[in-house]
């Protein structure tokens, strides 16, 4: 059992397909509790991705931060037939936990988190002054909108110059999607053009929310357990509660 953070409830789960055209067909969520969660009833969101090849170990990452939207339906796949939301911004109070050997920097209270969520094409040129490489697709790219295009769902730690996870190429054209945890070792750091989703036998994405008023049924994620006080000694794990 892997202790992560207390108080979160599952919003979405998706068994990621090899390829997708979410501009035409909605994501086939195995769990969708977006209709049961009132706007403004949560203040944190967490994204969990687990990947495994036929011969390798299960690798997973969990990243939580202050939510960029008070609407639960905005926090899923940012596709034409999904949430139709674009988030290209810095996020606050990020916590990152990962499996042993996962190539990401873990910790609580990370101040240098950012996300790049959008359904459109995008370019290597940075637009946020975060220090990215304008010749590579990485943690600071530009051009994301709500139009139909390649599609990006990426969480980054720009301070560490890391992609925490990326799920790209799910919105247009039906090509094999890009998936990765940490920076891609060769090619584009944020996994753009990797076309590698079909190399994984396990590829599951989950979205969780946290807040005093959330009251939907909960099942544990496939390989993790949410434990109340499972991280002894990590006082920074305590969640910022919503003010009354």
LUMVEX-774636 format. One line per 5 residues: number of its first residue (from 0); their letters; for each residue z, x, y of N, C-alpha, C. Coordinates in nm, 3 decimals, decimal comma. Example, Ala and Ser with C-alpha at 12.3 -4.5 7.8 and 13.67 -1.06 7.14 Angstrom:
2
0 = as = 0,780/1,319/-0,569/0,780/1,230/-0,450/0,780/1,320/-0,330; 0,708/1,285/-0,225/0,714/1,367/-0,106/0,787/1,290/0,003 $
% end
This chain:
244
0 = xxxxx = 0,000/0,083/-0,118/0,000/0,000/0,000/0,000/0,087/0,124; -0,079/0,049/0,222/-0,096/0,129/0,342/-0,036/0,054/0,460; 0,077/0,099/0,515/0,136/0,028/0,629/0,055/0,050/0,756; 0,025/-0,057/0,827/-0,049/-0,042/0,951/0,034/-0,103/1,064; 0,005/-0,220/1,110/0,079/-0,278/1,222/0,122/-0,420/1,189 $
5 = xxxxx = 0,241/-0,455/1,233/0,295/-0,587/1,209/0,240/-0,688/1,308; 0,242/-0,816/1,270/0,217/-0,924/1,364/0,072/-0,965/1,380; -0,020/-0,900/1,310/-0,161/-0,935/1,324/-0,200/-1,040/1,219; -0,294/-1,125/1,258/-0,349/-1,225/1,168/-0,500/-1,212/1,164; -0,555/-1,237/1,047/-0,699/-1,216/1,029/-0,780/-1,320/1,104 $
10 = xxxxx = -0,877/-1,271/1,179/-0,970/-1,356/1,252/-1,102/-1,371/1,177; -1,162/-1,258/1,142/-1,290/-1,259/1,070/-1,285/-1,157/0,957; -1,362/-1,183/0,852/-1,394/-1,081/0,753/-1,541/-1,094/0,717; -1,604/-0,980/0,693/-1,747/-0,977/0,661/-1,773/-0,871/0,556; -1,833/-0,913/0,446/-1,891/-0,818/0,351/-2,027/-0,779/0,408 $
15 = xxxxx = -2,037/-0,659/0,461/-2,155/-0,617/0,538/-2,277/-0,609/0,446; -2,385/-0,677/0,480/-2,506/-0,667/0,399/-2,579/-0,535/0,423; -2,670/-0,502/0,331/-2,752/-0,381/0,351/-2,827/-0,388/0,483; -2,884/-0,503/0,508/-2,957/-0,524/0,633/-2,929/-0,666/0,680; -2,957/-0,691/0,805/-2,926/-0,822/0,862/-3,019/-0,850/0,979 $
20 = xxxxx = -3,037/-0,977/1,006/-3,109/-1,020/1,126/-3,023/-1,126/1,193; -2,915/-1,081/1,256/-2,820/-1,172/1,317/-2,872/-1,232/1,447; -2,993/-1,195/1,488/-3,056/-1,268/1,597/-3,112/-1,400/1,547; -3,131/-1,411/1,415/-3,190/-1,532/1,357/-3,093/-1,610/1,270; -3,002/-1,540/1,203/-2,908/-1,602/1,110/-2,767/-1,554/1,140 $
25 = xxxxx = -2,673/-1,644/1,148/-2,535/-1,608/1,182/-2,472/-1,522/1,073; -2,383/-1,431/1,110/-2,310/-1,354/1,009/-2,240/-1,446/0,909; -2,247/-1,411/0,781/-2,186/-1,492/0,675/-2,041/-1,447/0,655; -1,955/-1,483/0,750/-1,815/-1,441/0,743/-1,747/-1,503/0,621; -1,675/-1,420/0,547/-1,593/-1,473/0,439/-1,469/-1,543/0,492 $
30 = xxxxx = -1,419/-1,497/0,606/-1,309/-1,560/0,679/-1,355/-1,582/0,821; -1,335/-1,700/0,873/-1,363/-1,729/1,014/-1,255/-1,824/1,064; -1,156/-1,767/1,131/-1,047/-1,847/1,187/-1,061/-1,865/1,338; -1,180/-1,841/1,391/-1,197/-1,847/1,536/-1,172/-1,986/1,592; -1,194/-2,089/1,511/-1,169/-2,225/1,559/-1,024/-2,265/1,556 $
35 = xxxxx = -0,938/-2,183/1,496/-0,796/-2,216/1,483/-0,707/-2,141/1,580; -0,764/-2,054/1,661/-0,686/-1,969/1,750/-0,715/-2,009/1,894; -0,613/-2,053/1,964/-0,630/-2,099/2,101/-0,662/-1,984/2,195; -0,747/-2,009/2,293/-0,775/-1,909/2,395/-0,644/-1,866/2,461; -0,629/-1,736/2,479/-0,511/-1,683/2,546/-0,388/-1,672/2,458 $
40 = xxxxx = -0,398/-1,702/2,329/-0,281/-1,699/2,242/-0,256/-1,563/2,180; -0,335/-1,462/2,214/-0,320/-1,328/2,159/-0,348/-1,227/2,268; -0,297/-1,106/2,249/-0,320/-1,003/2,350/-0,375/-0,874/2,293; -0,384/-0,865/2,160/-0,436/-0,745/2,094/-0,543/-0,785/1,994; -0,636/-0,694/1,970/-0,736/-0,712/1,866/-0,743/-0,583/1,786 $
45 = xxxxx = -0,769/-0,595/1,656/-0,783/-0,478/1,569/-0,909/-0,493/1,486; -0,976/-0,381/1,465/-1,095/-0,376/1,381/-1,067/-0,282/1,264; -1,096/-0,330/1,145/-1,074/-0,254/1,022/-1,206/-0,243/0,948; -1,245/-0,120/0,914/-1,367/-0,097/0,836/-1,332/-0,012/0,716; -1,379/-0,054/0,598/-1,363/0,027/0,478/-1,499/0,049/0,414 $
50 = xxxxx = -1,521/0,173/0,370/-1,648/0,215/0,312/-1,621/0,298/0,187; -1,709/0,283/0,087/-1,699/0,364/-0,032/-1,835/0,377/-0,097; -1,871/0,497/-0,137/-1,993/0,519/-0,216/-1,959/0,505/-0,363; -2,062/0,509/-0,446/-2,043/0,492/-0,591/-1,958/0,604/-0,650; -1,960/0,722/-0,589/-1,891/0,837/-0,646/-1,777/0,891/-0,559 $
55 = xxxxx = -1,757/0,832/-0,441/-1,658/0,886/-0,349/-1,535/0,798/-0,337; -1,433/0,847/-0,268/-1,311/0,768/-0,247/-1,333/0,661/-0,141; -1,246/0,561/-0,141/-1,247/0,461/-0,037/-1,200/0,526/0,094; -1,276/0,507/0,200/-1,240/0,556/0,333/-1,225/0,437/0,425; -1,118/0,435/0,503/-1,095/0,321/0,592/-1,041/0,368/0,726 $
60 = xxxxx = -1,059/0,283/0,827/-1,003/0,308/0,959/-0,962/0,175/1,021; -0,853/0,178/1,095/-0,800/0,062/1,168/-0,783/0,105/1,313; -0,841/0,032/1,406/-0,827/0,060/1,549/-0,786/-0,068/1,620; -0,673/-0,064/1,690/-0,627/-0,180/1,766/-0,614/-0,142/1,913; -0,630/-0,243/2,000/-0,620/-0,219/2,144/-0,604/-0,352/2,215 $
65 = xxxxx = -0,572/-0,346/2,344/-0,562/-0,469/2,423/-0,697/-0,540/2,421; -0,692/-0,668/2,395/-0,817/-0,741/2,374/-0,905/-0,745/2,499; -1,037/-0,728/2,484/-1,127/-0,739/2,598/-1,161/-0,884/2,632; -1,118/-0,979/2,550/-1,144/-1,120/2,578/-1,029/-1,203/2,523; -0,993/-1,309/2,596/-0,890/-1,401/2,551/-0,945/-1,508/2,457 $
70 = xxxxx = -1,075/-1,505/2,429/-1,141/-1,604/2,344/-1,168/-1,540/2,209; -1,112/-1,595/2,103/-1,127/-1,537/1,969/-1,272/-1,532/1,925; -1,353/-1,629/1,964/-1,492/-1,632/1,920/-1,576/-1,523/1,983; -1,521/-1,451/2,081/-1,593/-1,341/2,146/-1,578/-1,209/2,072; -1,497/-1,202/1,968/-1,454/-1,074/1,913/-1,522/-1,035/1,782 $
75 = xxxxx = -1,614/-1,116/1,734/-1,685/-1,084/1,612/-1,809/-1,000/1,637; -1,905/-1,008/1,545/-2,031/-0,934/1,560/-2,098/-0,980/1,689; -2,129/-0,890/1,782/-2,184/-0,931/1,912/-2,335/-0,958/1,907; -2,373/-1,051/1,821/-2,514/-1,078/1,795/-2,559/-1,207/1,862; -2,690/-1,226/1,866/-2,747/-1,349/1,921/-2,689/-1,472/1,850 $
80 = xxxxx = -2,677/-1,466/1,718/-2,619/-1,575/1,640/-2,471/-1,549/1,609; -2,412/-1,452/1,675/-2,270/-1,423/1,656/-2,192/-1,458/1,780; -2,116/-1,362/1,832/-2,033/-1,389/1,948/-2,111/-1,392/2,079; -2,230/-1,331/2,079/-2,316/-1,322/2,198/-2,241/-1,261/2,316; -2,154/-1,165/2,289/-2,077/-1,100/2,395/-2,114/-0,953/2,403 $
85 = xxxxx = -2,116/-0,900/2,524/-2,140/-0,758/2,546/-2,015/-0,695/2,606; -1,964/-0,593/2,541/-1,851/-0,516/2,591/-1,891/-0,369/2,592; -1,901/-0,311/2,710/-1,929/-0,169/2,725/-1,825/-0,117/2,823; -1,709/-0,078/2,772/-1,595/-0,057/2,860/-1,487/0,027/2,794; -1,397/0,078/2,877/-1,276/0,143/2,832/-1,178/0,035/2,786 $
90 = xxxxx = -1,101/0,065/2,681/-0,997/-0,026/2,634/-0,862/0,045/2,642; -0,755/-0,033/2,649/-0,622/0,022/2,674/-0,534/0,019/2,550; -0,440/0,113/2,546/-0,332/0,113/2,445/-0,386/0,110/2,302; -0,474/0,204/2,271/-0,538/0,205/2,141/-0,452/0,277/2,037; -0,440/0,215/1,920/-0,375/0,276/1,804/-0,481/0,294/1,696 $
95 = xxxxx = -0,484/0,410/1,632/-0,582/0,439/1,528/-0,509/0,492/1,405; -0,537/0,431/1,291/-0,484/0,474/1,162/-0,600/0,481/1,064; -0,594/0,574/0,970/-0,707/0,596/0,882/-0,660/0,652/0,748; -0,748/0,642/0,650/-0,720/0,699/0,519/-0,718/0,851/0,526; -0,655/0,913/0,429/-0,651/1,059/0,423/-0,792/1,114/0,419 $
100 = xxxxx = -0,817/1,213/0,502/-0,948/1,276/0,504/-1,051/1,209/0,591; -1,021/1,091/0,646/-1,116/1,025/0,736/-1,131/1,111/0,862; -1,254/1,134/0,909/-1,277/1,229/1,020/-1,255/1,166/1,158; -1,135/1,114/1,180/-1,101/1,055/1,310/-0,963/1,104/1,353; -0,939/1,105/1,483/-0,808/1,139/1,536/-0,720/1,014/1,535 $
105 = xxxxx = -0,608/1,019/1,466/-0,519/0,905/1,457/-0,404/0,919/1,556; -0,337/0,808/1,583/-0,223/0,811/1,673/-0,202/0,677/1,739; -0,090/0,666/1,811/-0,054/0,543/1,882/-0,059/0,568/2,032; -0,094/0,464/2,107/-0,096/0,473/2,252/-0,206/0,561/2,307; -0,319/0,569/2,238/-0,431/0,651/2,285/-0,489/0,589/2,412 $
110 = xxxxx = -0,503/0,669/2,517/-0,546/0,619/2,648/-0,696/0,634/2,671; -0,768/0,689/2,573/-0,910/0,720/2,594/-0,999/0,646/2,494; -0,968/0,518/2,474/-1,053/0,436/2,387/-1,162/0,368/2,466; -1,277/0,348/2,403/-1,385/0,268/2,464/-1,467/0,202/2,354; -1,531/0,092/2,391/-1,613/0,018/2,295/-1,751/-0,004/2,352 $
115 = xxxxx = -1,849/-0,010/2,261/-1,989/-0,040/2,295/-2,037/-0,148/2,200; -2,025/-0,275/2,244/-2,063/-0,391/2,165/-2,177/-0,462/2,238; -2,287/-0,482/2,172/-2,396/-0,557/2,232/-2,509/-0,578/2,133; -2,593/-0,675/2,158/-2,699/-0,711/2,065/-2,831/-0,640/2,092; -2,843/-0,573/2,204/-2,973/-0,521/2,250/-2,999/-0,379/2,202 $
120 = xxxxx = -3,112/-0,325/2,244/-3,135/-0,181/2,235/-3,045/-0,110/2,335; -3,034/0,022/2,322/-2,954/0,102/2,414/-3,014/0,242/2,420; -2,971/0,321/2,517/-3,028/0,454/2,535/-2,917/0,560/2,534; -2,959/0,686/2,518/-2,864/0,796/2,509/-2,794/0,826/2,642; -2,855/0,790/2,752/-2,800/0,824/2,884/-2,667/0,754/2,906 $
125 = xxxxx = -2,566/0,831/2,941/-2,434/0,773/2,965/-2,431/0,690/3,091; -2,342/0,592/3,093/-2,330/0,508/3,212/-2,187/0,493/3,260; -2,094/0,560/3,193/-1,953/0,540/3,227/-1,884/0,667/3,273; -1,957/0,777/3,284/-1,897/0,902/3,329/-1,792/0,955/3,233; -1,811/0,934/3,103/-1,711/0,973/3,004/-1,739/1,109/2,942 $
130 = xxxxx = -1,847/1,173/2,984/-1,875/1,307/2,936/-1,960/1,315/2,812; -2,033/1,209/2,780/-2,121/1,211/2,664/-2,242/1,299/2,685; -2,316/1,320/2,577/-2,439/1,399/2,579/-2,557/1,306/2,602; -2,626/1,323/2,713/-2,737/1,234/2,746/-2,858/1,253/2,657; -2,853/1,349/2,566/-2,962/1,371/2,472/-2,930/1,317/2,332 $
135 = xxxxx = -2,812/1,263/2,317/-2,769/1,212/2,187/-2,709/1,073/2,202; -2,718/0,993/2,096/-2,645/0,867/2,090/-2,502/0,899/2,046; -2,407/0,870/2,135/-2,269/0,909/2,107/-2,173/0,806/2,165; -2,062/0,852/2,220/-1,957/0,762/2,268/-1,983/0,710/2,409; -2,089/0,753/2,473/-2,120/0,703/2,608/-2,270/0,687/2,622 $
140 = xxxxx = -2,319/0,569/2,584/-2,460/0,534/2,597/-2,473/0,420/2,698; -2,594/0,375/2,721/-2,614/0,273/2,824/-2,721/0,174/2,780; -2,728/0,063/2,854/-2,835/-0,033/2,836/-2,801/-0,154/2,752; -2,679/-0,166/2,704/-2,644/-0,280/2,620/-2,643/-0,409/2,701; -2,705/-0,512/2,645/-2,707/-0,646/2,704/-2,695/-0,748/2,591 $
145 = xxxxx = -2,709/-0,874/2,626/-2,708/-0,980/2,527/-2,844/-1,018/2,475; -2,946/-0,937/2,502/-3,081/-0,963/2,452/-3,094/-0,920/2,306; -3,197/-0,968/2,240/-3,224/-0,928/2,102/-3,273/-0,784/2,099; -3,218/-0,704/2,008/-3,257/-0,565/1,997/-3,192/-0,502/1,876; -3,161/-0,374/1,885/-3,111/-0,297/1,771/-2,971/-0,341/1,730 $
150 = xxxxx = -2,881/-0,354/1,827/-2,745/-0,398/1,801/-2,647/-0,284/1,781; -2,535/-0,291/1,852/-2,432/-0,189/1,846/-2,294/-0,254/1,840; -2,212/-0,208/1,745/-2,072/-0,247/1,738/-1,994/-0,118/1,710; -1,951/-0,053/1,818/-1,894/0,081/1,807/-1,761/0,089/1,880; -1,665/0,155/1,816/-1,536/0,185/1,877/-1,523/0,337/1,885 $
155 = xxxxx = -1,484/0,389/2,002/-1,482/0,533/2,025/-1,348/0,579/2,083; -1,323/0,708/2,068/-1,218/0,779/2,141/-1,290/0,885/2,224; -1,321/0,850/2,348/-1,402/0,942/2,428/-1,325/1,070/2,462; -1,192/1,063/2,465/-1,113/1,182/2,492/-1,127/1,286/2,383; -1,143/1,240/2,260/-1,164/1,330/2,146/-1,312/1,349/2,115 $
160 = xxxxx = -1,399/1,285/2,194/-1,544/1,290/2,174/-1,581/1,240/2,034; -1,516/1,130/1,994/-1,533/1,078/1,859/-1,580/0,933/1,858; -1,666/0,903/1,765/-1,690/0,767/1,723/-1,588/0,735/1,615; -1,506/0,635/1,637/-1,407/0,595/1,538/-1,476/0,521/1,423; -1,559/0,424/1,458/-1,650/0,366/1,358/-1,770/0,308/1,431 $
165 = xxxxx = -1,878/0,291/1,357/-1,999/0,232/1,412/-2,065/0,143/1,307; -2,114/0,028/1,353/-2,197/-0,062/1,273/-2,312/-0,103/1,364; -2,430/-0,050/1,336/-2,549/-0,072/1,419/-2,664/-0,129/1,337; -2,768/-0,170/1,410/-2,894/-0,218/1,350/-2,868/-0,338/1,260; -2,823/-0,446/1,323/-2,798/-0,569/1,249/-2,857/-0,691/1,319 $
170 = xxxxx = -2,931/-0,670/1,425/-2,971/-0,785/1,506/-3,121/-0,810/1,513; -3,203/-0,712/1,478/-3,346/-0,728/1,507/-3,426/-0,644/1,410; -3,524/-0,704/1,343/-3,616/-0,627/1,261/-3,581/-0,618/1,115; -3,455/-0,640/1,080/-3,420/-0,644/0,939/-3,416/-0,509/0,869; -3,410/-0,398/0,941/-3,400/-0,268/0,875/-3,261/-0,245/0,818 $
175 = xxxxx = -3,247/-0,139/0,737/-3,117/-0,106/0,679/-3,021/-0,067/0,791; -2,903/-0,123/0,789/-2,806/-0,102/0,896/-2,746/0,039/0,892; -2,686/0,077/1,005/-2,615/0,204/1,019/-2,465/0,178/1,005; -2,396/0,263/0,928/-2,251/0,249/0,910/-2,188/0,387/0,906; -2,073/0,402/0,970/-2,003/0,528/0,960/-1,865/0,524/1,019 $
180 = xxxxx = -1,778/0,609/0,968/-1,644/0,633/1,020/-1,639/0,776/1,068; -1,594/0,798/1,192/-1,600/0,930/1,252/-1,740/0,961/1,301; -1,759/1,080/1,356/-1,892/1,121/1,400/-1,981/1,152/1,280; -2,108/1,114/1,292/-2,204/1,158/1,192/-2,221/1,310/1,204; -2,214/1,379/1,093/-2,216/1,525/1,096/-2,349/1,581/1,141 $
185 = xxxxx = -2,459/1,516/1,106/-2,591/1,557/1,151/-2,661/1,434/1,209; -2,755/1,457/1,298/-2,821/1,345/1,363/-2,740/1,293/1,479; -2,740/1,163/1,497/-2,674/1,101/1,611/-2,525/1,079/1,580; -2,435/1,125/1,667/-2,291/1,112/1,638/-2,245/0,969/1,613; -2,308/0,869/1,679/-2,263/0,731/1,662/-2,341/0,657/1,553 $
190 = xxxxx = -2,412/0,732/1,468/-2,479/0,679/1,349/-2,607/0,601/1,380; -2,650/0,597/1,507/-2,777/0,531/1,538/-2,889/0,595/1,457; -2,972/0,510/1,398/-3,087/0,547/1,313/-3,046/0,605/1,178; -2,918/0,596/1,140/-2,878/0,651/1,010/-2,939/0,572/0,895; -2,951/0,440/0,909/-3,011/0,357/0,805/-2,948/0,380/0,668 $
195 = xxxxx = -2,815/0,383/0,664/-2,745/0,426/0,544/-2,656/0,321/0,478; -2,658/0,198/0,525/-2,564/0,098/0,472/-2,578/0,082/0,322; -2,700/0,097/0,269/-2,721/0,077/0,126/-2,670/0,192/0,040; -2,615/0,297/0,103/-2,555/0,405/0,024/-2,410/0,375/-0,013; -2,353/0,267/0,043/-2,215/0,229/0,016/-2,210/0,113/-0,082 $
200 = xxxxx = -2,120/0,121/-0,179/-2,097/0,009/-0,270/-1,988/-0,084/-0,217; -1,902/-0,033/-0,129/-1,802/-0,113/-0,059/-1,826/-0,096/0,090; -1,841/-0,206/0,161/-1,861/-0,202/0,306/-1,806/-0,333/0,364; -1,682/-0,330/0,405/-1,613/-0,450/0,453/-1,560/-0,428/0,594; -1,583/-0,527/0,677/-1,535/-0,527/0,815/-1,439/-0,643/0,834 $
205 = xxxxx = -1,326/-0,617/0,899/-1,231/-0,724/0,930/-1,189/-0,714/1,076; -1,165/-0,830/1,137/-1,116/-0,839/1,274/-0,984/-0,915/1,270; -0,881/-0,860/1,338/-0,748/-0,919/1,340/-0,703/-0,937/1,485; -0,619/-1,036/1,510/-0,562/-1,056/1,643/-0,411/-1,068/1,632; -0,346/-1,039/1,745/-0,200/-1,036/1,750/-0,152/-1,113/1,872 $
210 = xxxxx = -0,055/-1,200/1,853/0,001/-1,274/1,966/0,106/-1,371/1,920; 0,195/-1,407/2,008/0,307/-1,494/1,972/0,263/-1,632/1,924; 0,148/-1,679/1,974/0,111/-1,818/1,947/0,012/-1,834/1,833; -0,032/-1,723/1,772/-0,130/-1,733/1,664/-0,062/-1,790/1,540; -0,125/-1,893/1,479/-0,063/-1,957/1,364/-0,169/-2,005/1,266 $
215 = xxxxx = -0,250/-1,910/1,216/-0,350/-1,944/1,116/-0,306/-1,889/0,982; -0,356/-1,947/0,870/-0,321/-1,892/0,738/-0,369/-1,748/0,727; -0,293/-1,666/0,655/-0,323/-1,523/0,644/-0,337/-1,483/0,498; -0,438/-1,404/0,467/-0,445/-1,334/0,340/-0,458/-1,187/0,371; -0,406/-1,101/0,284/-0,412/-0,959/0,310/-0,555/-0,910/0,299 $
220 = xxxxx = -0,590/-0,806/0,374/-0,721/-0,746/0,356/-0,731/-0,684/0,218; -0,852/-0,654/0,175/-0,875/-0,614/0,038/-0,793/-0,497/-0,009; -0,771/-0,397/0,075/-0,704/-0,277/0,027/-0,590/-0,234/0,116; -0,547/-0,319/0,212/-0,436/-0,280/0,297/-0,334/-0,391/0,304; -0,212/-0,357/0,340/-0,108/-0,458/0,359/-0,049/-0,439/0,497 $
225 = xxxxx = -0,022/-0,549/0,564/0,041/-0,543/0,694/0,192/-0,553/0,672; 0,263/-0,448/0,706/0,406/-0,442/0,679/0,485/-0,445/0,808; 0,597/-0,519/0,808/0,673/-0,539/0,930/0,721/-0,411/0,995; 0,789/-0,324/0,922/0,842/-0,201/0,979/0,806/-0,085/0,888; 0,681/-0,077/0,849/0,640/0,021/0,750/0,617/0,159/0,804 $
230 = xxxxx = 0,622/0,180/0,935/0,594/0,311/0,992/0,721/0,365/1,056; 0,813/0,408/0,975/0,940/0,461/1,025/0,915/0,581/1,113; 0,984/0,581/1,225/0,974/0,696/1,313/0,862/0,688/1,415; 0,777/0,585/1,406/0,668/0,573/1,502/0,701/0,460/1,599; 0,794/0,487/1,689/0,836/0,384/1,784/0,723/0,336/1,871 $
235 = xxxxx = 0,623/0,420/1,893/0,511/0,379/1,976/0,429/0,270/1,912; 0,454/0,243/1,782/0,381/0,137/1,715/0,419/0,000/1,767; 0,532/-0,013/1,832/0,575/-0,143/1,879/0,469/-0,202/1,972; 0,435/-0,326/1,946/0,326/-0,387/2,019/0,374/-0,437/2,153; 0,284/-0,428/2,250/0,312/-0,489/2,380/0,298/-0,639/2,368 $
240 = xxxx = 0,406/-0,709/2,386/0,402/-0,854/2,374/0,350/-0,918/2,500; 0,295/-1,035/2,486/0,250/-1,108/2,602/0,368/-1,150/2,686; 0,357/-1,140/2,816/0,464/-1,187/2,904/0,463/-1,339/2,907; 0,583/-1,395/2,924/0,594/-1,541/2,921/0,531/-1,602/3,044 $
% end
